């Protein structure tokens, strides 16, 4: 085998090995958080959530539309803006990551960096499920 073929073969093997390594739940959540900061689209946002959570959110849309008196697109824009603002003002630090088979629980401490001081300890608890990759299934944020 000549050198060029050998290098190509090694590069293909390296890519296959690299593709098979799955991101940890915390890596996925932190990647999601960065994308939210940078104005993620609704479709890209949804892709980070479990099927169950997507279905739950879709089932609540009629209620949101009625309560807010807004169109679907306006409700989505409001949600994305609020999510981005919360992500922008909260510096998160991973406190724990517990993986049990196809579920994971992440706990982050968070600190407000926008000057909104809280007297309580702020934290996020994120429950994730592996559906061919880690997906957010529930988020609890205490402010």
N, C-alpha and C positions, 0 to 999 in steps of 0.2 A: 504494500500500500504506500503510495507516495505521500509526501509531507502535506500537501494541500488537502487531500482526501482525509487524512488523519485529523487535521485541524478542523475541518468541517464536521467530521463525526464527533469530535470532542465538543464542539460548540453546540451541536444538536442535543447531545446527552446532557450538557450543562443546562440548556434551556428546559429540557424535560424535567430535570431534577428541580430546577428553580420554580417551575410552574406547579409542581406537586406540593410544595410546602405551603400549607394553609396559614393565613394570618390568624393570630390569636384574637379572641373577642375584644380585648382592650385595643389592639391595633385597629380593628375595624371601627370601633366606636370613636377612637381619636381621629381616624381618617374622615369619618362622617362629620365630626365636630368641625374640623378644618374646612370641609366643603360647605357646611352651613354658614360659617364665617364669610366665605367667599361667594355667597348668593347662589346656593344650589337650586336647581329647578325642582318643581314638585315631583316630576317623574323620577328624577335621580334620587330625591329624598325618599320616595316610596320604596325604591329598590333596596334601601337599607333596613326596611322593616319586614317582619315575618308576615306570612300570608294571613295569619289570624289577626294581627294588628291592622293590616291593610283593610281586611273585611270589616273590622270593628269601626275603623275611621270612616269608611265609605257608608256604613249604615247610619252613622251619626250626621252625615252631611245635611239631610233634610231639616234636622233639628237646628243645626248651626245657621242654615240659610234663614230659617224663620226667626230665630232669636236675634240675629244680627241685622236682618233686613237687607242682606246683600246677596249678590249673585255668587255662584260657585267660584268663579275666577277671583272675585273680590275676597271671599273667605280664604281661598288658597293664598292670595297675596298677603293678607293679614297674618295668617299662620306663619308663612315664610319670614316675614318681617320680624315678628315676635321671636321666632326661633333664632334668627340671626342676632337680634339684640341681646338675648339671654346669653348666647354663645360668646358674643363680643365682650360682655361685661363680667364673665365668670372665667377665672383661670382654674382649670381643673387639674387635680393631681390624683393619680391612681393610688387608692389606699389598699384595696384587695381585689383579687380576681380568683374566683372559685369556679372551676370547670368540673362538671359531673356528667360524663358521657356526652349527650348532645345538648346540654343546657349549661349556661354560665351565669354567674351573678357578679357584677362589677360594682365596686363602691368607690366613688371619687369624693374627695374633699374638694370644696370649691371656695374660692375667695373672690369677692367682688372687687373689680379693678376699675369701676366707674364711679366710685365715691358713694355708693349706696350701702352704708354700713348696716349690718345685721347684728343683733345681740345673740342670736342663736347660732349654733354650729351649722354651717351650710354643707349639704352633701347631695350627691346624686346616687341613686341605686338603679342600675340598669340590668334588666334580665334579658338574656339573649338565648336564641335557639339556633342550632345548626341545621339549616335547610339547604344543604349543598353549599355551605358557606355560612358564616355567622350573621344572624339577623337580629335586630332589636325587637324584642317582644313586649317590653314594658319599661317605662321610665318614670321614676319617682324623684322629683326635685324638691328638696326642702330649702326654702329661702329664709 
